[in-house]
Amino acid sequence: LHWSIIIHIRILKGLLLSNMKKLLICILCLGCCLANFSQQKELKYNRPFVIFEGCEEVEDKEKCFDEKSSLYVFESLNDSLRTKLIQKSKKDTITISIRYCFDEYGSILIKESNIRSSVDSTSKDLKYILSKFPKTKPVLDEFDHGVATYHTAFYGFKIDSTRTILEAIPNFEPSEVSFQFLGKFPVFDGCPKHAENDELRKCMNQKLMHYIQKNFRSDMILSITGLPEGINSIFLFFKIDKEGNIKAANVRAPHHLLRDEGYRLIENMPNAKSPGKVNGKAVDVLYFLPIKFVVEGKSKQKKSRRKRKS
């Protein structure tokens, strides 16, 4: 029997763009402004948020954007897509998450933006919503130059009791957020608080990998019979709540003892020092962590013994 632990964490990767202008846009879209730079010089804006049509005279531009864009998204859902969302959804509430990335002219950058539905099979069907998104008035700096920016929004839709009608939920706030829509990653003990998301992700990976390698009771695998040969997986599903506390959601494993071990690992994981954030607000973050180990068959064990003898 031979085992090893492999940690896989799904995150939104940076995008490689061809020229410096697009590179600057991409960096802004991923929220990677350097903390040191922001401390040296305060950034000033004449228009700090993009303006959706009809929001020019409204004081809270961000709230108006969310309300107007929610109406746009809802009205953009054609009948066939609404039917598919209703039929495929396992819950009575559907969430559509969009990470908008706008260029310095207020136009949406489709490739750098992201849209996702809580009904996974429909996410690809929603991409046309971004291609037809109305042009906004851009963010302006103190010199009235356009500034590329990003914004994350969540839209909720409720399925009625007859499961035939989809209704928009006003002022919707999601109960949980996936990592790809975070503006700020959770910060774990020993990780730099003001680091960029990419650095926080790497640091978090290292902390969790070290924790699993140190605390996973690998000796129990020797006592379990009936495990299939080859790679076996334990899937840990948990969330990091608005206070940074880690809470178990589910564990999937090929044996009940391994499932129990998965829950034990989650329950004893160190909490985050600060939670994940979207648009500056703390949110519950969904997390998925696989642990993989290899079970060798008798034939493979015999071959390895022969190699050692030779």
Rosetta blueprint (number, residue, H / E / L):
1 L L
2 H L
3 W L
4 S L
5 I L
6 I L
7 I L
8 H L
9 I L
10 R L
11 I L
12 L L
13 K L
14 G L
15 L L
16 L L
17 L L
18 S L
19 N L
20 M H
21 K H
22 K H
23 L H
24 L H
25 I H
26 C H
27 I H
28 L H
29 C H
30 L L
31 G L
32 C L
33 C L
34 L L
35 A H
36 N H
37 F H
38 S H
39 Q H
40 Q H
41 K L
42 E L
43 L L
44 K L
45 Y E
46 N E
47 R E
48 P L
49 F L
50 V L
51 I E
52 F L
53 E L
54 G L
55 C L
56 E L
57 E L
58 V L
59 E L
60 D L
61 K H
62 E H
63 K H
64 C H
65 F H
66 D H
67 E H
68 K H
69 S H
70 S H
71 L H
72 Y H
73 V H
74 F H
75 E H
76 S H
77 L L
78 N L
79 D H
80 S H
81 L H
82 R H
83 T H
84 K H
85 L H
86 I H
87 Q H
88 K H
89 S L
90 K L
91 K L
92 D L
93 T E
94 I E
95 T E
96 I E
97 S E
98 I E
99 R E
100 Y E
101 C E
102 F E
103 D L
104 E L
105 Y L
106 G L
107 S L
108 I E
109 L L
110 I L
111 K L
112 E L
113 S L
114 N E
115 I E
116 R E
117 S E
118 S L
119 V L
120 D H
121 S H
122 T H
123 S L
124 K H
125 D H
126 L H
127 K L
128 Y H
129 I H
130 L H
131 S H
132 K L
133 F L
134 P L
135 K L
136 T L
137 K E
138 P L
139 V E
140 L E
141 D E
142 E L
143 F L
144 D L
145 H L
146 G E
147 V E
148 A L
149 T E
150 Y E
151 H E
152 T E
153 A E
154 F E
155 Y E
156 G E
157 F E
158 K E
159 I E
160 D L
161 S L
162 T L
163 R L
164 T L
165 I L
166 L E
167 E E
168 A E
169 I E
170 P L
171 N L
172 F L
173 E L
174 P L
175 S L
176 E L
177 V E
178 S L
179 F H
180 Q H
181 F H
182 L L
183 G L
184 K E
185 F L
186 P L
187 V E
188 F L
189 D L
190 G L
191 C L
192 P L
193 K L
194 H L
195 A L
196 E L
197 N H
198 D H
199 E H
200 L H
201 R H
202 K H
203 C H
204 M H
205 N H
206 Q H
207 K H
208 L H
209 M H
210 H H
211 Y H
212 I H
213 Q H
214 K H
215 N H
216 F L
217 R L
218 S L
219 D H
220 M H
221 I H
222 L H
223 S H
224 I L
225 T L
226 G L
227 L L
228 P L
229 E L
230 G E
231 I E
232 N E
233 S E
234 I E
235 F E
236 L E
237 F E
238 F E
239 K E
240 I E
241 D L
242 K L
243 E L
244 G L
245 N L
246 I E
247 K E
248 A E
249 A E
250 N E
251 V E
252 R E
253 A L
254 P L
255 H L
256 H H
257 L H
258 L H
259 R H
260 D H
261 E H
262 G H
263 Y H
264 R H
265 L H
266 I H
267 E H
268 N L
269 M L
270 P L
271 N L
272 A L
273 K L
274 S E
275 P L
276 G E
277 K E
278 V E
279 N L
280 G L
281 K E
282 A E
283 V E
284 D L
285 V E
286 L E
287 Y E
288 F E
289 L E
290 P E
291 I E
292 K E
293 F E
294 V E
295 V E
296 E L
297 G L
298 K H
299 S H
300 K H
301 Q H
302 K H
303 K H
304 S H
305 R H
306 R H
307 K H
308 R H
309 K H
310 S L
